[in-house]
């Protein structure tokens, strides 16, 4: 393909001196260059369009050499995290195409790199490898042979140790993500039976990385005909962010019960956040719905604005009381608060930025998508509407950031 700059990137790909292959995220060979085919002793038809393990299986007679399985693990990790993985000195043997069942001992230095699409999602995996078999197995005179043998053993032993450490780190990372998810599930409340309103809540972790982040939501029945609803987003990932999320959610839940309005509750949360490591720059929004007065009082600490869907299908964004995130000011200052009226049958939607934001796109585009989706599904009940919003606003390649969503029928 020749792009507008006049560079034929297909010709560049084929001319690369290193062996290079492109995989789909399902580990199917999408393309390979001539150096790859030459080094592996294969034709294009024997490789392109086939799964990695089908084109190059491990030697069934030597299960201890599991080079291709390790390569699969690396590629899957790159697809999941979007991060580059430089594998250590690596052995995987190749079956000779002219002698089926005969495997050549080969050593490689591979690097696997993600290729991103326009939406920031990993769409391809680039695999580059250098055949270093001759280096490892270099031979000279008798003394040189002894040194080469020792070098080979030392290099391969150290490479194996590094690879094992790398695999243990990946496994630990995956376990941390699972623990963080379970911690979040335990700390996030279910809507329960609110006195005056029906609510649907959703939480979706990102599919792109191994880390889970600190998004949260909360719903609190208040004295009288009032209810407080909040969402927030802690900066950072993993267990640390989940722990901070739990502390801030609990603090705001308590503050909303005793404060004189959402602004005062967020002020108290901001002061508390100064004493919590990792709470800086957290965003949050709190709304208090008064059913008797049919009003919504709200305040935001740097968070995307709640959306109010009116019975006639129009949408307003509650953006008249927005202040910086928690801990962003060097000194404490009162936070703003605004109030708006609603009619019976309206719907209030609070969410975290994973629902609307996309890489390389202005946030207004995401807010427009949200408003259009709300109008389109105006007659749906709260549970159906929550599912419809996720279906409409989630990219085809999956959620790229954690997403918390609360849909409250007023």
Secondary structure, 3 states (H helix, E strand, C coil): CECCCCCEHHHHHHHCCCEEEEEECCCEEEEECHHHHHHHCCCHHHCCCCEHHHHCCCCCCCCCCCHHHHHHHHHHHHHHHCCCEECCCEECCEECCCCCCCEECCEEEEEEEEEECCCCCEEEEEEEEEECHHHHCCCCCHHHHHHHHHHHHHHHHHHHHHHHHHHHHHHHHHHHHHHHHHHHHHHCCCCCCCCCCEEEEEEECCCCCCCCEEEEEEEEEECCCEEEEEEEEEEEEHHHHHHHHHHHHHHHHHHHHHCCCHHHHHHHHHHHHCCCCCCCCCEEEEEEEECCCCEEEEEEECCCCEEEECCCCCEEEECCCEECCCCCCCCCCCCCCEEEECCCCCEEEEECHHHCCCCCCCHHHHHHHHHHHHHHCCCCCHHHHHHHHHHHHCCCCCCCCCEEEEEEEC
